[in-house]
Amino acid sequence: MQKRIAILLLSIGLLSHTELHQLLKIPILVEHFREHRRLDGNISFFEFIKLHYHNIVVDDDYQRDQQLPFRDTECFGVTASNACEFFSVIVEICPPEEMTQQFHPYVENNKSRLALSGIFQPPRHT
């Protein structure tokens, strides 16, 4: 039951807010093609479409031509609104604090020469 209600509401929304209601005029298109076929038996469907949609001519059956689907736009303003509340995320980028560069010079006097003197020595042959 819920599926049928959803399909019904979707159909009502699409037919009223989009150009899908033009599809309901397809029987008029078929009937008008048959009328042209009675007048000219050699006309193909593509020639009929080209005649009525590519080369629009005001002739005797112009009012009938205007009833064809997708010939004019009746739904020129489409509005959509959603009742969703979106949470906004605010990202603040703070400038970095001023960093002081600390420079530690290498001072020869700070090096312990006694600790290094015993490590790196060539091998002794005794």
N, CA and C of each residue as an Amber inpcrd file, in Angstrom:
protein
   378
   0.8260000  -1.1930000   0.0000000   0.0000000   0.0000000   0.0000000
   0.8710000   1.2570000   0.0000000   1.9390000   1.2390000   0.7970000
   2.8330000   2.3980000   0.8490000   3.5410000   2.6050000  -0.4870000
   3.8370000   1.5160000  -1.1760000   4.5060000   1.6230000  -2.4670000
   3.5880000   2.3080000  -3.4790000   2.3010000   1.9630000  -3.4690000
   1.3490000   2.5870000  -4.3950000   1.1850000   4.0730000  -4.0980000
   1.1450000   4.4240000  -2.8300000   1.0260000   5.8390000  -2.4560000
   2.2760000   6.5980000  -2.8830000   3.4370000   5.9810000  -2.6930000
   4.6880000   6.6290000  -3.0960000   4.7320000   6.8360000  -4.6110000
   4.2960000   5.8320000  -5.3720000   4.2700000   5.9610000  -6.8340000
   3.2820000   7.0350000  -7.2520000   2.1280000   7.0930000  -6.6010000
   1.1260000   8.1100000  -6.9190000   1.6620000   9.5140000  -6.6460000
   2.2600000   9.7190000  -5.4820000   2.7920000  11.0400000  -5.1470000
   3.9520000  11.4280000  -6.0600000   4.7930000  10.4670000  -6.3900000
   5.8980000  10.7370000  -7.3040000   5.3790000  11.1000000  -8.6920000
   4.3730000  10.3830000  -9.1480000   3.7910000  10.6780000 -10.4650000
   3.1610000  12.0590000 -10.4910000   2.4230000  12.4020000  -9.4540000
   1.7960000  13.7310000  -9.3950000   2.8700000  14.8160000  -9.3930000
   3.9010000  14.6240000  -8.6100000   4.9770000  15.6160000  -8.5480000
   5.7040000  15.7720000  -9.8680000   6.0380000  14.6420000 -10.5120000
   6.7680000  14.7110000 -11.7800000   5.9160000  15.2850000 -12.9040000
   4.6410000  14.9280000 -12.9310000   3.7800000  15.4320000 -14.0030000
   3.4710000  16.9090000 -13.8440000   3.4440000  17.3970000 -12.6180000
   3.0840000  18.8010000 -12.4250000   4.2890000  19.7410000 -12.4130000
   5.4500000  19.2490000 -12.0710000   6.6170000  20.1270000 -11.9490000
   7.6710000  19.9210000 -13.0300000   7.4530000  19.0080000 -13.9380000
   8.3990000  18.7920000 -15.0320000   7.6270000  18.7320000 -16.3420000
   8.3180000  18.4650000 -17.4030000   7.6780000  18.3640000 -18.7190000
   7.2180000  16.9410000 -19.0260000   7.1730000  16.0690000 -18.0280000
   6.7320000  14.6970000 -18.2740000   5.2620000  14.6220000 -18.6610000
   4.4830000  15.6470000 -18.3380000   3.0740000  15.6230000 -18.7420000
   2.9380000  15.6900000 -20.2600000   4.0020000  16.0640000 -20.9410000
   3.9750000  16.0740000 -22.4050000   3.8550000  14.6550000 -22.9670000
   4.3050000  13.6650000 -22.2020000   4.1960000  12.2780000 -22.6600000
   2.7440000  11.8350000 -22.7740000   1.8570000  12.5010000 -22.0600000
   0.4400000  12.1610000 -22.1600000  -0.1470000  12.5880000 -23.5010000
   0.5910000  13.3990000 -24.2580000   0.1260000  13.8690000 -25.5650000
   0.5930000  12.9720000 -26.7110000   1.2180000  11.8640000 -26.4180000
   1.7130000  10.9780000 -27.4750000   0.5780000  10.4310000 -28.3450000
  -0.5980000  10.1000000 -27.7970000  -1.6920000   9.6740000 -28.6900000
  -2.0800000  10.7490000 -29.7150000  -1.9670000  12.0230000 -29.3530000
  -2.2420000  13.1020000 -30.3090000  -1.1970000  13.0810000 -31.4200000
   0.0600000  12.8130000 -31.0610000   1.1310000  12.7120000 -32.0480000
   0.8500000  11.5890000 -33.0410000   0.4370000  10.4370000 -32.5400000
   0.1590000   9.2880000 -33.4070000  -1.0230000   9.5920000 -34.3220000
  -2.0740000  10.1740000 -33.7630000  -3.2560000  10.4980000 -34.5680000
  -2.9310000  11.5450000 -35.6400000  -2.1440000  12.5460000 -35.3010000
  -1.7730000  13.5750000 -36.2740000  -0.8820000  12.9880000 -37.3720000
  -0.0200000  12.0400000 -37.0070000   0.7910000  11.3530000 -38.0200000
  -0.0990000  10.5730000 -38.9800000  -1.1410000   9.9270000 -38.4460000
  -2.0810000   9.1940000 -39.3090000  -2.8090000  10.1390000 -40.2620000
  -3.1380000  11.3470000 -39.7650000  -3.7890000  12.3310000 -40.6340000
  -2.8720000  12.7160000 -41.7970000  -1.5910000  12.9510000 -41.5020000
  -0.6350000  13.2840000 -42.5600000  -0.4080000  12.0920000 -43.4830000
  -0.4840000  10.9080000 -42.9470000  -0.2860000   9.6920000 -43.7440000
  -1.4370000   9.5120000 -44.7340000  -2.6710000   9.9020000 -44.2980000
  -3.8170000   9.8290000 -45.2080000  -3.6670000  10.8220000 -46.3590000
  -3.0950000  12.0160000 -46.0490000  -2.9110000  13.0290000 -47.0900000
  -1.7550000  12.6840000 -48.0270000  -0.6600000  12.1740000 -47.4530000
   0.5220000  11.8120000 -48.2390000   0.9860000  10.4440000 -47.7640000
   0.7460000   9.4330000 -48.5580000   1.0680000   8.0620000 -48.1630000
   2.5500000   7.7660000 -48.1250000   3.3790000   8.6150000 -48.7030000
   4.8210000   8.3620000 -48.7570000   5.5870000   9.0000000 -47.6050000
   4.9290000   9.7380000 -46.7320000   5.6370000  10.4230000 -45.6460000
   6.0460000   9.4090000 -44.5780000   7.2960000   9.4940000 -44.1610000
   7.7690000   8.6210000 -43.0800000   7.6070000   9.3470000 -41.7440000
   7.7800000   8.5930000 -40.6760000   7.6290000   9.1920000 -39.3460000
   8.7160000  10.2400000 -39.1030000   9.9250000   9.9740000 -39.5840000
  11.0170000  10.9280000 -39.3870000  10.7960000  12.2120000 -40.1840000
  10.2290000  12.0830000 -41.3680000   9.8830000  13.2850000 -42.1310000
   8.7950000  14.0780000 -41.4150000   7.8500000  13.3640000 -40.8200000
   6.7830000  14.0080000 -40.0520000   7.3620000  14.7780000 -38.8630000
   8.2860000  14.1580000 -38.1460000   8.9290000  14.8130000 -36.9960000
   9.7250000  16.0290000 -37.4650000  10.4470000  15.8830000 -38.5610000
  11.2240000  17.0060000 -39.0920000  10.3090000  18.1480000 -39.5040000
   9.1790000  17.8190000 -40.0960000   8.2270000  18.8310000 -40.5440000
   7.6340000  19.6090000 -39.3740000   7.3690000  18.9170000 -38.2700000
   6.6730000  19.5540000 -37.1530000   7.5900000  20.0830000 -36.0580000
   8.8210000  19.6160000 -35.9990000   9.6990000  20.0490000 -34.9150000
  10.9270000  20.8180000 -35.4080000  11.3850000  20.5480000 -36.6000000
  12.5700000  21.2390000 -37.1010000  12.1900000  22.4710000 -37.9080000
  11.2820000  22.3060000 -38.8150000  10.8240000  23.4130000 -39.6620000
   9.4140000  23.8080000 -39.2230000   9.3080000  24.6630000 -38.2530000
   7.9860000  25.0650000 -37.7670000   7.4140000  26.1080000 -38.7240000
   6.3000000  25.7390000 -39.3380000   5.6450000  26.5920000 -40.3280000
   4.2200000  26.8510000 -39.8600000   3.7790000  28.0950000 -39.9470000
   2.3910000  28.4300000 -39.6170000   1.5610000  28.1650000 -40.8700000
   0.7370000  27.1030000 -40.8060000  -0.1050000  26.7480000 -41.9400000
  -1.5350000  26.5090000 -41.4650000  -2.3340000  25.8000000 -42.2610000
  -3.7500000  25.6070000 -41.9340000  -3.9530000  24.8140000 -40.6450000
  -3.1050000  23.8240000 -40.3870000  -3.2740000  23.0040000 -39.1780000
  -2.2970000  23.4010000 -38.0680000  -1.9720000  24.6710000 -37.9820000
  -1.0180000  25.1540000 -36.9720000  -1.5470000  24.9250000 -35.5580000
  -2.8480000  25.1560000 -35.3450000  -3.4230000  24.9350000 -34.0100000
  -3.3300000  23.4590000 -33.6260000  -3.5370000  22.5860000 -34.5970000
  -3.4090000  21.1450000 -34.3440000  -1.9430000  20.7950000 -34.0690000
  -1.0240000  21.4430000 -34.7640000   0.4030000  21.1930000 -34.5420000
   0.8330000  21.6180000 -33.1420000   0.2350000  22.6500000 -32.6180000
   0.5980000  23.1390000 -31.2840000   0.1690000  22.1730000 -30.1830000
  -0.7120000  21.2330000 -30.4920000  -1.1470000  20.2440000 -29.5010000
  -0.1740000  19.0750000 -29.3830000   0.8050000  19.0180000 -30.2640000
   1.7700000  17.9180000 -30.2400000   2.6650000  18.0220000 -29.0050000
   3.1790000  16.8790000 -28.5380000   4.0440000  16.9110000 -27.3470000
   5.3700000  17.6080000 -27.6180000   5.8650000  18.2740000 -26.5980000
   7.1520000  18.9790000 -26.5980000   7.2270000  20.0520000 -27.6800000
   6.0740000  20.5490000 -28.0790000   6.0340000  21.6180000 -29.0770000
   6.1800000  22.9810000 -28.4000000   5.7080000  23.0790000 -27.1940000
   5.8510000  24.3100000 -26.4200000   6.1350000  23.9350000 -24.9720000
   6.5210000  24.8980000 -24.1990000   6.7990000  24.6460000 -22.7870000
   5.7040000  25.2800000 -21.9540000   4.9980000  24.4450000 -21.2560000
   3.9390000  24.9320000 -20.3840000   4.4260000  25.0740000 -18.9540000
   5.4460000  24.3380000 -18.6330000   5.9850000  24.3590000 -17.2740000
   7.3000000  25.1250000 -17.3220000   7.2090000  26.4280000 -17.3080000
   8.4140000  27.2340000 -17.4950000   9.1230000  27.5420000 -16.1950000
   8.4700000  27.4000000 -15.0900000   9.1320000  27.6690000 -13.8140000
   9.0740000  26.4530000 -12.9260000  10.2030000  25.9050000 -12.6320000
  10.2630000  24.7280000 -11.7800000  10.8570000  25.1530000 -10.4540000
  10.1140000  24.9090000  -9.4130000  10.6170000  25.2330000  -8.0860000
  10.6920000  23.9580000  -7.2710000  11.6880000  23.8680000  -6.4850000
  11.8530000  22.7170000  -5.6100000  12.3170000  23.2220000  -4.2540000
  11.7210000  22.6720000  -3.2430000  12.1420000  23.0590000  -1.8990000
  12.2450000  21.8090000  -1.0480000  13.2510000  21.7730000  -0.2810000
  13.4620000  20.6690000   0.6450000  13.4070000  21.2180000   2.0530000
  12.7950000  20.4710000   2.9130000  12.6890000  20.9040000   4.2940000
  13.7530000  20.2190000   5.1410000  14.9580000  20.2180000   4.6560000
  16.0610000  19.5990000   5.3840000  16.8880000  20.6800000   6.0560000
  17.2960000  20.3800000   7.2380000  18.1580000  21.3200000   7.9440000
  19.5840000  20.8110000   7.8400000  20.4200000  21.6270000   7.2920000
  21.8110000  21.2460000   7.1360000  22.6270000  21.8910000   8.2480000
  23.4840000  21.1030000   8.8250000  24.3500000  21.6110000   9.8650000
  25.5830000  22.2120000   9.2090000  25.8790000  23.4070000   9.5910000
  27.0420000  24.0480000   8.9930000  28.2710000  23.7770000   9.8530000
  29.3360000  23.5400000   9.1910000  30.6070000  23.2890000   9.8540000
  31.4910000  24.5040000   9.6000000  31.9500000  25.0990000  10.6660000
  32.8040000  26.2710000  10.5530000  34.2320000  25.8440000  10.8650000
  35.0870000  26.0510000   9.9190000  36.4930000  25.7070000  10.0910000
  37.2690000  27.0100000  10.1710000  37.9150000  27.2030000  11.2870000
  38.7140000  28.4080000  11.4600000  40.1860000  28.0350000  11.3820000
  40.8760000  28.7310000  10.5660000  42.3110000  28.5020000  10.4410000
  43.0110000  29.6680000  11.1170000  43.6530000  29.3550000  12.2150000
  44.3550000  30.3940000  12.9670000  45.7690000  30.5280000  12.4080000
  46.2490000  31.7520000  12.3360000  47.6290000  31.9110000  11.8750000
  48.5840000  31.3170000  12.9110000  49.6740000  30.7370000  12.4630000
  50.6000000  30.1270000  13.4210000  51.2370000  31.1910000  14.3110000
  51.5090000  30.7560000  15.5120000  52.1730000  31.6780000  16.4320000
  53.5750000  31.9650000  15.9000000  54.0660000  33.1110000  16.2470000
  55.3830000  33.4870000  15.7610000  56.4190000  32.5690000  16.3990000
  57.1420000  31.9240000  15.5620000  58.1310000  30.9770000  16.0580000
  59.4880000  31.6630000  16.0870000  60.1340000  31.5070000  17.1840000
  61.4820000  32.0620000  17.2880000  62.4590000  30.9510000  16.9340000
  63.3290000  31.2610000  16.0600000  64.3010000  30.2760000  15.6440000
  65.4220000  30.2410000  16.6730000  65.6130000  29.0650000  17.2190000
  66.6770000  28.9120000  18.2010000  67.9000000  28.3430000  17.4860000
  68.9810000  29.0080000  17.6830000  70.2140000  28.6110000  17.0300000
  71.1880000  28.1190000  18.0870000  71.5990000  26.8900000  17.9160000
  72.5550000  26.3090000  18.8560000  73.8750000  26.1050000  18.1210000
  74.7770000  27.0090000  18.3090000  76.0520000  26.8630000  17.5950000
  76.8640000  25.7080000  18.1770000  77.6360000  25.1190000  17.3280000
  78.5180000  24.0470000  17.7550000  79.7750000  24.6750000  18.3390000
  79.9630000  24.3970000  19.5800000  81.1280000  24.9560000  20.2660000
  82.1140000  23.8110000  20.5030000  83.3290000  24.0200000  20.0400000
  84.3690000  22.9970000  20.1630000  84.7010000  22.6990000  21.6230000
  84.5700000  23.6450000  22.4800000  84.9380000  23.4510000  23.8860000
  83.9620000  22.5340000  24.6110000  82.7350000  22.4180000  24.1000000
  81.7390000  21.5920000  24.7830000  81.9350000  20.1080000  24.5150000
  82.7340000  19.7710000  23.5780000  82.9030000  18.3800000  23.2060000
  83.8660000  17.6970000  24.1850000  83.4680000  16.5460000  24.6180000
  84.3320000  15.7960000  25.5190000  85.3130000  14.9830000  24.6800000
  86.5380000  15.3910000  24.7170000  87.5440000  14.7250000  23.8960000
  87.9850000  13.4010000  24.5080000  87.8590000  13.2730000  25.7720000
  88.2880000  12.0270000  26.4100000  87.3640000  10.8770000  26.0540000
  86.0760000  11.1610000  25.9060000  85.1330000  10.1020000  25.5800000
  85.3230000   9.6240000  24.1480000  85.7020000  10.5040000  23.2550000
  85.8570000  10.1250000  21.8550000  87.2320000   9.5440000  21.5420000
  88.1660000   9.8190000  22.3580000  89.5240000   9.3750000  22.0310000
  89.6730000   7.8690000  22.1470000  88.9130000   7.2260000  22.9990000
  89.0590000   5.7900000  23.1770000  88.2640000   4.9890000  22.1630000
  87.3590000   5.5780000  21.4370000  86.4910000   4.8160000  20.5450000
  87.1240000   4.6190000  19.1800000  87.5560000   5.6790000  18.5470000
  88.0240000   5.6130000  17.1640000  89.5530000   5.5750000  17.1230000
  90.0960000   4.3970000  17.2310000  91.5460000   4.2180000  17.1340000
  91.8230000   3.0730000  16.1800000  92.9250000   3.1720000  15.4550000
  93.2530000   2.0630000  14.5520000  93.6220000   0.8220000  15.3640000
  93.4540000  -0.3200000  14.7630000  93.8100000  -1.5500000  15.4940000
  95.3110000  -1.6130000  15.7840000  95.6340000  -2.1580000  16.8970000
  97.0400000  -2.2720000  17.3090000  97.4830000  -3.7220000  17.1900000
  98.6650000  -3.8760000  16.6420000  99.2200000  -5.2250000  16.5070000
 100.2990000  -5.4010000  17.5730000 100.0900000  -6.2750000  18.4430000
 101.1120000  -6.5000000  19.4620000 101.7120000  -7.8590000  19.4180000
